[in-house]
Amino acid sequence: MKLCFQLAAMLFILALLVFYISRLTPGDPLQSFYGDAVQSMTQEQLDAARVRLGLNDSIWVQFVKWTEQTLRGNFGISLRYKRPVLEIVLPLLKNTLILGVISYVLVFSLAIGLALVCARFENKWIDKIICKIGTMAFYTPAFWLGVVFVLIFSINLKWLPASGAYDFGKANSPLNRAAHLVLPVSIMIISHFWYYAYMIRNKLLDETRKDYVLLARAKGLGKMQVLTKHCLRNVMPTIINIMAVSVPHLISGTYVVETVFNYPGIGLLAVSSAKYHDYNLLMLIVLITGFLIIISSFIAQYVNEHIDPRMKNTDIITL
């Protein structure tokens, strides 16, 4: 019950901030609804249109009305597409979740594996090379790297598709979807996994300095065996914390990748809705994104409490 109240309170504050800020930005939402026809409308017609769309009320009155409708499950009509926003968002949310979940799993699987290798060969040439390459990859802009990959693998070599989630008429083909995911997922991995690998590497190295590790090595256990069986288990709560707080980072990365590769997801839709002042569409995307971020922290807290009972009295994830 407490978690439900916290979730509702956080989403309410998030919705309030975004609702208020979005309406202070320059631009006219009537342009999205009527298109070029707005240029030929008289002032009386413009005023009537604002009243009809509820844009003539104060921001706070608009927010109250929006909140009442949202609590009833009515998220409104898209100003640009003239359709219920749920009908627009739900199909694209599936594409974003596929891209995001696959990237998330691969990023942390590779990060943990690479961190173990670096910790095993601390300060040796393998560790130094991986650190240098990883740092270069992390500081390379994702949008620039995405363009380079498109030029190489799509235009020059013609190995992989450059955009979209699937070819026309092949939405149910797993292989076709997989081919369209290769480049976006690759950019997500290259742009993110070293940042987390480096943090996990440092935590593992701190753990290897403890007395129990020296005792285990004295008993004849190999360094990698100690790392995987003892050190990794002991730093697992920290890794889970890192995985929880990484959700906003990876979601923002997913939105960037969707824009670069014209991947039909809610990230690309969010950019479009903000550009065209499509308020109802933007609010739903913000609520979905906020829900995913907050719920991931709750899940991480729950898992941590079962791994380490001492954390039951701590607040929501901190790092």
C-alpha positions in Angstrom: 0.0 0.0 0.0 2.9 2.4 0.9 4.6 1.7 -2.5 1.4 2.3 -4.4 1.0 5.7 -2.6 4.6 6.6 -3.4 4.2 5.6 -7.0 1.0 7.7 -7.3 2.6 10.7 -5.6 5.7 10.6 -7.8 3.6 10.2 -11.0 1.4 13.1 -9.9 4.3 15.4 -9.3 5.9 14.4 -12.6 2.7 15.0 -14.5 2.2 18.4 -12.9 5.7 19.6 -13.8 5.5 18.4 -17.4 2.0 19.7 -17.8 3.0 23.2 -16.6 6.3 23.4 -18.4 4.9 22.1 -21.8 2.3 24.8 -21.9 4.9 27.6 -21.2 6.9 26.6 -24.3 6.5 28.9 -27.3 4.3 27.6 -30.1 0.6 27.1 -30.9 -1.0 23.7 -30.5 -3.7 24.7 -32.9 -1.1 24.4 -35.6 -0.9 20.7 -34.9 -4.7 20.3 -34.9 -5.6 22.3 -38.0 -2.3 22.4 -39.9 -1.8 25.1 -42.5 -5.6 25.9 -42.3 -4.9 27.8 -39.1 -3.3 30.5 -41.2 -6.6 31.4 -42.9 -8.7 31.3 -39.8 -10.2 34.5 -38.4 -9.6 35.5 -34.8 -13.2 34.5 -33.9 -12.6 31.0 -35.3 -9.3 30.7 -33.5 -10.9 31.7 -30.2 -13.7 29.2 -30.8 -11.2 26.5 -31.5 -9.3 27.2 -28.3 -12.5 27.0 -26.3 -13.5 23.7 -28.0 -10.1 22.1 -27.3 -10.0 23.5 -23.7 -6.9 25.6 -24.4 -8.6 28.9 -23.4 -8.7 27.9 -19.7 -5.9 28.6 -17.2 -3.2 26.1 -16.9 -4.4 24.9 -13.5 -8.0 24.4 -14.8 -6.7 22.5 -17.7 -4.6 20.3 -15.4 -7.6 19.5 -13.1 -9.7 18.6 -16.1 -6.9 16.4 -17.6 -6.4 14.7 -14.2 -10.1 13.9 -13.9 -10.2 12.4 -17.3 -7.0 10.5 -16.8 -8.3 8.9 -13.6 -11.2 7.6 -15.6 -8.8 6.0 -18.1 -9.4 8.7 -20.8 -6.1 10.1 -21.9 -7.6 12.4 -24.5 -7.2 12.8 -28.2 -4.0 13.5 -30.1 -4.0 17.0 -31.5 -1.9 15.9 -34.4 -3.3 12.5 -35.3 -7.0 13.2 -34.3 -7.1 9.7 -32.6 -7.1 8.5 -28.9 -3.6 8.7 -27.7 -3.7 5.1 -26.4 -4.3 3.8 -29.9 -1.2 5.6 -31.0 1.1 4.8 -28.1 0.4 1.1 -27.4 1.6 -0.3 -30.7 4.8 1.8 -30.6 5.4 0.9 -26.9 5.9 -2.7 -27.9 8.7 -1.7 -30.3 10.4 0.4 -27.6 10.1 -2.4 -25.0 11.7 -4.9 -27.4 14.6 -2.6 -28.2 15.0 -1.5 -24.6 14.8 -4.9 -22.9 17.2 -6.6 -25.3 19.6 -3.7 -25.0 19.3 -3.7 -21.2 20.0 -7.4 -20.8 22.9 -7.4 -23.2 24.5 -4.2 -21.7 24.6 -5.7 -18.2 25.5 -9.2 -19.3 28.5 -7.8 -21.2 29.3 -5.3 -18.5 29.5 -7.9 -15.7 31.6 -10.3 -18.0 34.0 -7.5 -19.0 34.3 -6.3 -15.4 35.3 -9.8 -14.3 37.9 -10.0 -17.0 39.4 -6.6 -16.1 39.4 -7.5 -12.4 41.1 -10.8 -13.1 43.8 -9.1 -15.2 44.1 -5.9 -13.1 46.7 -3.5 -14.5 47.8 -6.0 -17.1 47.8 -5.2 -20.8 44.4 -6.8 -21.3 42.9 -4.6 -18.6 44.6 -1.4 -19.9 43.5 -2.0 -23.5 39.9 -2.7 -22.6 39.8 0.4 -20.4 41.1 2.6 -23.2 38.8 1.2 -25.8 35.9 1.3 -23.5 36.5 4.9 -22.5 36.7 5.9 -26.2 33.5 4.1 -27.0 31.6 5.7 -24.1 32.6 9.2 -25.1 31.7 8.7 -28.7 28.3 10.4 -29.4 25.7 7.8 -30.1 24.0 9.8 -32.8 27.4 10.2 -34.7 28.2 6.5 -34.3 24.8 5.6 -35.5 25.2 7.6 -38.7 28.6 5.9 -39.2 27.1 2.5 -38.8 24.4 3.3 -41.3 27.0 4.4 -43.8 29.1 1.3 -43.4 26.6 -1.5 -42.9 23.5 -0.3 -44.7 24.6 2.0 -47.5 28.1 0.6 -48.4 27.9 -3.1 -47.5 24.1 -3.4 -47.7 24.1 -6.0 -44.9 21.6 -4.5 -42.6 18.5 -2.2 -42.9 19.1 1.4 -42.0 15.7 2.3 -40.4 12.3 1.0 -39.2 11.4 -1.9 -37.0 10.5 -4.3 -39.8 10.0 -4.4 -43.6 6.6 -3.7 -45.0 4.3 -6.7 -44.5 6.8 -8.5 -42.2 5.7 -7.4 -38.8 5.3 -11.0 -37.6 8.7 -12.1 -38.9 11.1 -12.6 -36.0 14.1 -12.7 -38.4 13.2 -9.5 -40.1 12.7 -7.8 -36.8 16.0 -9.1 -35.6 17.8 -7.7 -38.6 16.3 -4.3 -37.9 17.4 -4.5 -34.3 21.1 -5.2 -35.0 22.3 -1.7 -35.5 20.2 0.1 -32.8 21.1 -2.6 -30.2 24.8 -2.4 -31.2 24.8 1.4 -30.7 23.1 1.0 -27.3 25.7 -1.6 -26.2 28.7 0.4 -27.4 27.4 3.6 -25.9 26.5 2.3 -22.5 28.0 -1.0 -21.4 31.5 0.3 -20.6 30.2 2.9 -18.1 28.6 0.2 -16.0 31.4 -2.3 -16.6 33.9 0.2 -15.2 31.8 0.8 -12.0 31.4 -3.0 -11.5 35.1 -3.5 -12.1 36.0 -1.0 -9.4 33.6 -2.6 -6.9 35.1 -6.0 -7.6 38.6 -4.7 -7.1 37.6 -3.1 -3.8 36.2 -6.5 -2.8 39.4 -8.3 -3.7 41.3 -6.2 -1.1 39.3 -7.7 1.8 40.7 -10.3 4.2 38.4 -13.1 3.2 39.8 -13.0 -0.4 43.3 -13.4 0.9 42.2 -16.3 3.0 40.5 -17.9 0.0 43.6 -17.4 -2.2 45.7 -18.9 0.6 43.5 -22.0 0.5 44.4 -22.5 -3.2 41.3 -21.0 -5.0 42.1 -19.3 -8.3 41.6 -15.6 -8.7 38.7 -16.0 -11.2 37.1 -18.6 -9.0 37.2 -16.2 -6.0 35.8 -13.4 -8.2 32.9 -15.4 -9.5 32.0 -17.4 -6.4 32.6 -14.8 -3.7 33.3 -11.3 -4.8 30.6 -11.1 -7.4 28.0 -12.4 -5.0 29.0 -9.9 -2.3 28.8 -6.9 -4.7 25.5 -8.1 -6.3 23.4 -5.6 -4.2 25.5 -2.8 -5.6 25.1 -4.2 -9.1 21.4 -4.3 -8.7 21.4 -0.7 -7.5 23.4 0.2 -10.6 21.0 -1.6 -12.8 18.1 0.2 -11.2 19.5 3.7 -11.5 20.6 3.0 -15.1 17.0 2.7 -16.3 16.6 6.5 -17.0 20.0 6.5 -18.7 19.1 3.6 -20.9 15.7 4.9 -21.7 17.1 8.2 -22.8 19.6 6.3 -24.9 16.8 4.2 -26.5 15.0 7.5 -27.4 18.2 8.8 -29.1 18.7 5.6 -31.0 15.1 5.6 -32.2 15.5 9.1 -33.6 18.8 8.2 -35.3 17.5 5.0 -36.9 13.9 6.3 -37.4 12.8 3.3 -35.3 9.0 3.5 -34.6 8.9 3.7 -30.8 7.6 6.1 -28.1 11.0 7.9 -28.1 10.6 9.0 -31.7 6.9 9.8 -30.9 7.9 11.8 -27.8 10.2 14.0 -30.0 7.4 14.5 -32.5 4.7 15.3 -29.8 7.0 17.9 -28.1 7.7 19.5 -31.5 4.1 19.8 -32.4 2.7 20.6 -28.9 0.6 17.5 -28.9 0.0 17.8 -25.2 -2.1 14.7 -24.5 0.3 12.5 -26.4 3.3 13.9 -24.6 1.7 13.5 -21.2 0.9 9.8 -21.8 4.5 9.1 -22.9 5.9 10.9 -19.9 3.6 8.9 -17.5 4.7 5.6 -19.1 8.4 6.6 -19.0 8.1 7.8 -15.4 6.2 4.6 -14.4 9.0 2.4 -15.9 11.7 4.3 -14.1 10.0 4.4 -10.7 8.8 0.8 -10.8 12.4 -0.4 -11.6 13.6 1.3 -8.4 10.9 -0.5 -6.4 11.8 -3.8 -7.9 15.5 -3.3 -7.2 14.7 -2.4 -3.6 12.6 -5.5 -3.2 15.3 -7.8 -4.7 18.0 -6.1 -2.5 16.0 -6.7 0.6 15.9 -10.4 -0.1 19.7 -10.5 -0.9 20.6 -8.4 2.1 17.9 -8.1 4.9 19.8 -5.2 6.4 18.5 -3.0 3.6 14.8 -3.4 4.6 14.8 -0.1 6.6 16.6 1.9 3.9 15.0 4.3 1.5 14.4 3.8 -2.2 17.6 3.0 -4.3 20.5 5.4 -3.8 23.9 5.1 -5.3 
